[in-house]
Amino acid sequence: MYRITEKQEIPPNVKMFKVYAPAVSRKAESGQFVIIRSHERGERIPITMAGSDPDEGTVTIYFAEVGVSSKELGALGEGDK
């Protein structure tokens, strides 16, 4: 599990996460998908990466809270895994 290093709410129900994932950030390109889960047994949610920073070891994602799984994900905060 990867750690959320930054969280922002853009307009209502849209979240931005920066996630510490060094191995992913080194190979990532904007537009590629990552699979995110809110907890170990959570639904696998494909989300497009908005960017990556290999120096920080982070990837950035944006998502809208529209269903149960994305709302569970949006409830996570900085420091959560």
C-alpha positions as CSV (number, residue, x, y, z in Angstrom):
1,M,0.0,0.0,0.0
2,Y,1.2,3.5,-0.8
3,R,1.0,6.6,1.4
4,I,-1.0,9.7,0.5
5,T,1.4,12.7,0.8
6,E,-1.0,15.4,-0.2
7,K,-4.8,15.8,-0.6
8,Q,-6.8,18.7,-2.0
9,E,-10.5,19.1,-2.8
10,I,-10.8,21.0,-6.1
11,P,-14.5,21.7,-6.7
12,P,-17.0,19.8,-4.6
13,N,-16.6,16.0,-4.8
14,V,-13.4,16.1,-6.8
15,K,-10.2,15.1,-5.0
16,M,-6.5,15.4,-5.9
17,F,-4.0,13.0,-4.2
18,K,-0.3,12.9,-4.4
19,V,0.8,9.4,-3.6
20,Y,4.3,8.3,-2.6
21,A,5.1,5.4,-5.0
22,P,8.7,5.7,-6.0
23,A,8.8,2.7,-8.4
24,V,5.7,3.8,-10.2
25,S,6.8,7.4,-10.4
26,R,10.1,6.5,-12.2
27,K,8.3,4.7,-15.0
28,A,5.0,6.7,-15.1
29,E,3.8,8.9,-17.9
30,S,0.8,11.2,-17.8
31,G,-2.3,9.5,-19.1
32,Q,-1.4,6.0,-17.9
33,F,-3.7,4.2,-15.5
34,V,-3.0,3.1,-12.0
35,I,-5.2,0.8,-10.0
36,I,-6.3,2.3,-6.6
37,R,-8.1,0.7,-3.7
38,S,-9.3,2.4,-0.6
39,H,-8.4,-0.6,1.6
40,E,-6.9,-4.0,1.2
41,R,-10.2,-5.7,0.2
42,G,-11.6,-2.6,-1.6
43,E,-12.7,-2.5,-5.2
44,R,-10.0,-1.9,-7.7
45,I,-10.5,1.5,-9.3
46,P,-8.6,2.4,-12.5
47,I,-7.6,6.1,-12.4
48,T,-5.6,8.0,-15.0
49,M,-2.4,9.6,-13.6
50,A,-2.2,13.4,-14.0
51,G,1.5,13.5,-13.4
52,S,4.5,12.1,-11.7
53,D,7.6,13.4,-9.9
54,P,10.4,10.8,-9.9
55,D,12.6,13.1,-7.7
56,E,9.8,13.2,-5.0
57,G,8.8,9.6,-5.8
58,T,5.1,10.7,-6.2
59,V,2.3,10.3,-8.7
60,T,-0.7,12.7,-8.9
61,I,-4.3,11.5,-9.5
62,Y,-7.6,13.3,-9.6
63,F,-11.0,11.6,-9.2
64,A,-14.6,12.4,-8.6
65,E,-16.5,10.9,-5.7
66,V,-19.5,9.4,-7.5
67,G,-20.0,5.9,-6.0
68,V,-19.3,4.0,-2.9
69,S,-15.7,3.0,-3.7
70,S,-14.6,6.5,-4.9
71,K,-16.3,8.0,-1.8
72,E,-14.3,5.6,0.5
73,L,-11.2,6.6,-1.4
74,G,-12.0,10.3,-1.0
75,A,-12.4,9.9,2.8
76,L,-8.7,9.0,3.1
77,G,-6.4,11.7,4.2
78,E,-2.7,12.7,4.1
79,G,-0.6,10.0,5.7
80,D,-3.2,7.2,5.0
81,K,-2.2,4.1,3.1
